[in-house]
Amino acid sequence: MRTWGPLTAVSLGTFMLLLDVTIVIVALPDMARALDASLSDLQWVIDGYALALAALLLGVGAAADVLGRRRLSVIGTVLFALASLGCGLATDADLLVAARAVQGLGGAAMLATTLPLLGAAYQGRERSTALGVWGAVSGASAALGPVVGGLLTEGPGWRWIFFVNLPVSMASIWLTLRAVPESKGPAGRRVDWAGTAAFASFAGAGTYGVLRGGAEGWTSAATGGAFAVSALALVCFVLVERRVAQPLLDLRLLRKPAFTGVLLGGVGYNAAAFGVIPYLSIWLQTVLGMSAMTGSLVLLPLGAMSFVVALVAGRVLHGVAPRLLIGVGLLLIGGGVLGMAVLDAGSSWAALVPGLALTGVGSGLVAPGLAGAALAAVPAGNAGMAGGALNTFRQLGYALGVALFGTVLTAGMRDTLGREAAHTVAGGGAEALRGTLSEHTVRAAFAAGLNAASLAAGVTGLVAGVLVLVMVRAPGRRSARVASGGAPGQDSPAAAGAVSARGE
């Protein structure tokens, strides 16, 4: 590498924005106590960020091609830093959720521009090296997120999981302006703002409907209205994308079973592997009485195994079809999450470790293979669009997983606790009910809810694995080259954007 400046700047921003996907998990109980937050509030603390990433990634990426990728990356980092300050200073749950959504907007600008910037800064072998380092940094952020969150929450307090972004953002901005060259997409490109708005409305209203269904019932007016808005927005998105000259997503790509299978695999992967993790953290801390730091270490096997397996698989399984890596990996994830559905009133943290480790093994196989399979399924000219769509669907899967499995969790507790108490316990308020309910009742109810949520997540992983194995065809020469990391560096700078980012 002749110069490490652009890679350092891009990797620093990527590490920060992906760390914020998972860093809040172990801080949820402390947030609930400090802000008097409900279960729905905690879900939106996670989903507000993930949804903004998912809903705006494609649109912001197109805007970066027009306005300049470095410029929009810097603007996104400034916005991310200001929103992080707002998160740390939030005095109630509504302000925190709003700031998290703005954080997601800034994160979308950063994520959409990272790899295109690398593609413009490096060529040939250097580009392959840069993409490899970037991938390792992405994996490390997922593994370290809960641990860093535990250290900060147990040390200076949960607000510092956001304040720590300020000096990192300043360093990233300085490095980007100093070392990263400006680049743009092809001249004459336009931004599909109508499609962006329609997709954001579809994703946001759909997730809101799932959350309202769990809180108020699936037949309530709020739930039905949210799903109606989501359906209408989806219709509008399809109509817009069919008419505009430069759509966010060329709907003709969805006619390709292989590409659709990869997108479904991405949704299923993030939902199954990570959608239950926030509730495991709440159980560890508020029911088992573990500290934030200790609870984060219990979750470490998932991220650590994923990181190690991804590194090993990249060398040992170099010639294996991405279809098999993704499909088998999803089946392992499904089996691992099902392996966590074994809790009872007397269970300890140790009951989770085998399932978390197996889920990590599956994640280590899936994450590297998704990008290669997405690229292989579409023409070379659509590589950037395919990568952006994959990242979008992965973040959407995480947001929907957190919402849906939270609903399943509370439903599993209602027979024992009733609706109101179930939401209180799931939202980290078990201590408030210990005066009226026995310890055995609280533990048994939460264990039953977690078992139900893990069962739903495990089935999601298994179904996604089967769909990938059936729909994604065996790769040819081009896809094997893509999976190895060579093609993004050889095809075009836009193709670099197809390398998937972790959404845990």
Secondary structure, DSSP 8 states (H G I E B T S, - for coil): ----HHHHHHHHHHHHHHHHHHTTGGGHHHHHHHHT--HHHHHHHHHHHHHHHHHHHHHHHHHHHHH-HHHHHHHHHHHHHHHHHHHHH--SHHHHHHHHHHHHHHHHHHHHHHHHHHHHH--HHHHHHHHHHHHHHHHHHHHHHHHHHHHHHHTT-TTHHHHTHHHHHHHHHHHHHHH------STT----HHHHHHHHHHHHHHHHHHHHHHHH-TTSHHHHHHHHHHHHHHHHHHHHHHH-SS-SS-GGGGGSHHHHHHHHHHHHHHHHHHSSHHHHHHIIIIIS---HHHHHHHHHHHHHHHHHHHHHHHHHTTTS-HHHHHHHHHHHHHHHHHTT----TT--GGGGHHHHHHHHHHHHHHHHHHHHHHHHTS-GGGHHHHHHHHHHHHHHHHHHHHHHHHHHHHHHHHHHH-HHHHHHHHTT-HHHHTTTS-HHHHHHHHHHHHHHHHHHHHHHHHHHHHHHHHHS----HHHHHHHTTHHHHHH-GGGGGGS-----
